[in-house]
Amino acid sequence: MFFINYLDRTAIGFAAPNGMEQSLGLSAAQFGFASGVFFIGYILLEVPSNLALARFGARRWLARIMVSWGIVAFLFTFVQDFAQLAGLRFLLGVAEAGFFPGAILFLSLWVPGKHRSKILALFYLAQPLTSVVGAPLAGLLLQNDGALGLEGWRFMFLCVSLPAVLIGVIAWFFLKDKPSDAKWLTREESDWLETTLETEKIGTETSATGIGGHGVGLGRVLKSGRVWMLSFIYFGFIYGLYALAFFLPTIIGTFEEQFGTSFGLFEKGLITAIPYLPAAAALYFWSRDATKRGLKTWHIAIPAVVGGVSIPVALYMNSPAATIAVITITAMAIFAALPNFWTLPTQFLTGTAAAAGIALINTMGNLAGFAAPYITGAVTDVTGTYRVPMFIVGFFLLVSALLMVLLSRKRKAGADTGAAPTDDRPVAATAAGLG
């Protein structure tokens, strides 16, 4: 489901330099706005959608989300101008709202805390692998100019929309809201899992710094300094992620003018995929290390620094190979941090507070989903180069690293409890004291 989710929201990045910009007469700023306006609709309904998921159950709500976004994604096949494109991108965000935080919440209701980093890493692998598989696939689909009487980029939109509806229908019958509903678990397995999860939930709710339990609403979550700090940290990572996702195909398209090279559509798809396979490996092994050692500050801060430094450097390289090599380092850094980051909120949020808090962090972070493509496109129009926008990406990633360190120091100072944990204690083990 996450694979299809990310493919549908980033398909515009493949379509733009391969016929869509020319057909619709888009400037870089208009493309950036259309890419980013998705997140406005997404943000508006993110928290309500996640609260609805907690009320109606993951099976029904996640299936509803997928079918809805599949229908909207299908309509991109027939878009005729910038206004229609922007309107459909907004509606796509409305349709997709709640999927990612809903999936994170769903996994937290199934997976005990000590296994969560590993499971979130496996879940998050879908995102880089979407580009590994999706970029060459998009290249192949784009070559089918005239198929069904459609331009290549329209045919691509048609093909990538249909799996969302199909998988949404399957999810309705396959997903189970809780372990006791799963017929593939024995009674002993189900009882053990639910007892373990309930014990963790009670422990978090009764701790001095946990936020959760019945009757805990959005108001208390909005007052949590930890939730807001995590939101700002996530903003920087998402800014880097979507600047890369939406504009990498376009940056590759500039290689011909910059370096005198020429690539076909399928070759461009393969080049776009290159950074994401090492990124998937980095995600898996970095998260595995975090599970083994216990998640520590540097598991999130170091990737942020590496990504912040590497992304602007990439556009000063003297060959396509060197440019892609440095961008690969950036992608590895961003994806290494993200699944580890998402283990933090569920360490101090449970119940309705978890639904609201996870959605709020994702909502505020995804403001970068609008800001990154729009600012990147607008600054590129003004400067005529992608170098300045990439320095902006680097800045936000470095800010995320700084905020993570400050959050850790606040925890160590015992800001909430008066305790002073030792320097080598893992973040996840004491996340309830983060703010």
N, C-alpha and C positions, 0 to 999 in steps of 0.2 A: 504493500500500500504506500509506503514512504517513497519507494523507487518511482512509482507512477506519479505521486504527488510532486516530487521535485522535477521530474521530467516535464510535466505539464506546465509548471510555473516558469521554467527556464527555456521552454521551446522557442519563445520569442527571440532569445539571444541567438539562436541558430537561423531563424527566419530572416532577421533584420538585414544582415549583410549579403543574403543570398536571394534577393528579389523583393522582399517585403518593403524595405525602405524606398526603393525605386518605384514600386507599384503604387504605394500610398503617398509618396512625396514627403518622406519624413526627414527632419533635421536630427542631428545627434541629441539635441535637447528634447525634442518631441519623443524620440525613441526612449530616452532616459525617463521622461515623465510617464509614458505608457508602461514601461517596465515597472516603475516604482509605485504607480497609483494602485496597483494590485494590493499593496500593503495597507492602504487607507481603509479599503473595505475589510480587509483581513483584521486590522486592528480594532475597528469599530465593534466587531462581533466576537472577538477572541474570548474575552472573559465570559459574556453571556453563553457562548457556545459550550465552553468547558463546564460551566455550572449546569447546563442542560444535559451534558454527557453524564455528570455525576448523578443527576436525577433520573434520567431515562435509561442509562446503561450504555456501555461502550458499543455493544453489538449493534443496537439500533442506530445510535447517533453517528458512529464512524461510517457505517454503511450508507446512511443518508447523506453525509458529507461527500463521499466518493461519487455517488450517483449524480448529485447536484453539480459537482465541479466537472464531471465528465460531459454533462449536457452543455454547460457553458463553454468548455474547451472546444466542443464540436462546432460551436457557432463562429469561432475564429476562422473557419474555412471560408466564410462568406463576407468577411469584413471588407469595407470599401474605402474608408478614409480614416484620418487620425482620430476624429471624434468617436467613431464606432469602435476603433481599437482601444482607446482609453476607457470607454464605457464598459466594454467587455472585460478588460483587465480589472476594472473595479469590481464587477460582478463576480469574476473568478475568485478574487480575494474574499468576497462575501461568502461564496460557496465553500471555499476551503477553510474558512475561519474555524479554529478549534481542533483541526486535525492533529497537528504536531503536539501541542500541549495535552490533547486528549490521549494521544498514544503514550506520552510520557507518564501521564496519570494512570492509564490502564496497566502499563508495565509495573508501576509501583504497587498496584493492587495485587499483582501476581508474584513479584520477585522479592525475596527477603533482601534487606539492606546490604549484607556482605557480598551478595552476588550481583548487585545492581549495576556496578560499573562495567562488569563484563557483558551483561545483557544489553545495556545501553550502547556499548561499543558495537556489538553485533547488529543492533537496530540501526545505528548511525552509519554503518558500512553502506547502507542503501544509497546514501547521498553521494559520496564520491563514485560509487559503482554506477550510479545513474549516468554520470558523465563518461565513464569508461565505455559503457555499452551504448548510452544514448547519443553521444556525439557522432560516432561512426554510423549509427542507425539513422540519425537525422541527415547525415551526408548522403546516405543511400536513398532515403525518401525524397530529399530535395532534388535528386537527379531525375525523378519521374515527372518532369515537366510535360503537361498535357494529359497525364493519367486522369481518367474520369472527367476530362475537359477542364482540369484545374492546373493552375501554375504549381510549380514544385513545392513552394513554401506552403501553399494552401493544402496540397495533398498531405504534407507532413503533419499539419495541424489535425487534419481528419484522422489520420492513422494513430496519433498519440492520444487522442481523446477517448477512443472506444474502450481501451483496457480499463479505464477508471470505472466506467459503468459496469463492466463485466465483473471486476474484482469487488465492487461494492455489493453486487447481488450475492456473490460467493461469501463475503464477509458476514452478511446477515445470517447465514446458516452455519458458518464455521466458528466465528468468535464466541467465546463464553465470557460472561461478565465476572464470574468468580470461580475459584477452584471447585467448589461443590457442584457446579453445573457441568463440569468436564467429565464425560463418560470414559475418557481415556486415562483417567487417574483412578487408582484403587481407593477404597474408602480410607485406608491407612495413610496413603500419600496425601489425599485431600485434607484429612483431619490434621496431619502434621503441618502442612503448608498454611492452612488457615489459622492454626494456633500460633505458629511462628509470626505470621504477619500481624495478628491481633496483639500479641505480646509487644512487638515493636511499636505498634500504633499507640498502645496504652503508655509505654515508656516515654514516647515523644510528647504525648499530650500532658503527661503529669510532670515533665521536666520543667525546670524554671524558665527555660527559654523556648520551649516548643510552642507552636501555634497550631491549634487544631481542636477537634472534638465537635460535638453537636452544637449548633447555634452560632458557630464562629463564622462570620460573614466577611464580605469584602472590606468593610470599614476597618477592621483590625489589621488585615493584611496591608491596606494602604498606609498604615501608620508604622509598619515595620521597616526600620533602617536597613536591615539585611536584604529584604526583598528589593528595595530601591537600588542598593549598591550592586546587587547581582544583575539587576536590569541594565545598569550603565555598563557593566563589564561585558554583558552579552551584546550590547549595542555595537561595541567595537568589533567583535568577532563577526557579527552579521554584516556590518559595513564592508569588511574585507571579503567575506564570502560572496556577497551578491555583486560587488564591483567586479570580482573575478568571473562569476558565472555569466553575467549579462554582457560583459565587454571583451572577454577573452577571444571569442570567435571574431569580433571586429578587429581586435589588435592583431590577430593572425592574418586577417585580410589586408592589413597595412604592410605586411612583409614584402609584398611584390614591389611596392613603391620605395620602401626603406632599404631593402637589401637586393632588389632585382631578381627575386625568386618568384616562381609561379606554381600554385598548387590547385588541383581539382577539388571539387566539393567533397568527395570522399576522403581525399588526403587531408583537407582542412579539418574534417571531422576526426580523423585519427590523431592529428596534431593537438586538437583541443582535448582529446582524451588523455594525452600523455601525462599531464601533471596528476591526474586523479588516481591512477593505479598505485604509484608510490604513496599517495595521500591515504588510500585505503589501508595499505600496509602500516603506515605510521600510526594511523588511528587505532588499529588493532593492537599493535605491540606496545604503544604508549599507554593505552588503557589497561592492558594486561599488567604492565609494570605498576600502574596505579593501584590495581587490585592486589598485587603481591605486596607492595610496600605500605599500602594505605595512602589514599589520595593526599598529596601535599601541595602546598602553595605553588611550588615550581612546576608541577605538572600542568598548570594553567598559565602561569606568568611567563615561563621560558618560551613556549610556543608563540605567545603574543609578541614578545620582543623579536623573535626570529622572523615572524611574519611582517612586523612593522618595519624592520630594517630591509628585508629582502625585496618587498614589492616595488618600491620606487627604483631600486637598483636595476631591476629587470629591464627597464626600458632604456638603459644606457649600455646594454650589451651590443656587441658588434656583429652578431649573426643570429639567425632564427634559433639555432640549436642552443646557444648560450642564453638567449631570452627565455626560451621554454624551460631550460634547466633551473634558472633562478625562480621562475614562476612556480615550478614544481616544489621548490623549497617552501615557498609561501603557502601553497595548497596543503602540503604536509603539516605545516605548523598550525594552520587554522583547524584542520580536521582532527589533529591530535588532541587539541584542547576541548573541543565541543562536547563529546560524550562525558568526559570527566567533569566538565562544568555542570552538567545536568544531574549529577549525583548530589549536588549541594542542597537544592531547595527541599527535596524530600527528606533531608536529615532533620529538618525542624518544622516542616509543614505536614499536616495530616488532614484527612477528611475534606470538608468543604473548603477549608483554608488552603489545602494542597491544590484543589481544583482552581481556586481563585488566584493563588500565589504563582503557580506555574504559568497560568494564562497571562497574568500581569507581567511577569518577567519576559515571557515570549512576546507579548504585545509591545512593551517598551523597547525591547531589543529590536523588534522588527520595524520600528520607525526607521531604522537604518536601511531596511529593505526598500523603503521609499527614497530616503535621502541619498543612498549610495549611487543608484543609477541616474537619478535626476541631477545631482551635483556633478557627477562624472561627465555626463553628457553636456551640461551647461558650461562647465569650465573648459571642456574640450572645444566647444564651439568658439569660446572667447580666445583661447590660447593657441588653438590649432594643433595641439599635441596632447597625448595621454600622460605625459610626465607629471605635470602639476597635479592632476586628479589622483595619481598613484601616491604622491607624497601625502595627500590628504588621507588616503587609506592607511598609510603607514602611521600617521599621527594618531588616528583613532585606535589602532591596535596597540600602540605604545601606551596610550591612556588606559586601556583595559589592563595591561600588565601592571601599571602603577596602582590602579584601584584594587587589583587582586592582592598586591603586597600590603597596601594600607588596610584592607579588610582582615588579612591574616594578622597583622600587628595589633589591630584592635581586639581580635580574639585572644591573642596571647596576653594582652594587658588585662584581660578579664573584664571588659567594659560592661558586660551584662551581669556577671555573677560575682565579680571581685576575685575570681580565681586566676591564677597565672600559670597556664599550661607550659610545659617545657617546650623548647624550640623544635624538638624532633617529633612532636606528636602530629599525626596526620590530620589534615583539615577535615576530612569527612567524619572522623571519629569525634570531633569536637565542633562540628558545624553549627550546633545549636548555640554556640557562643560566638558566632561570627559577627554579631552586631547588636 
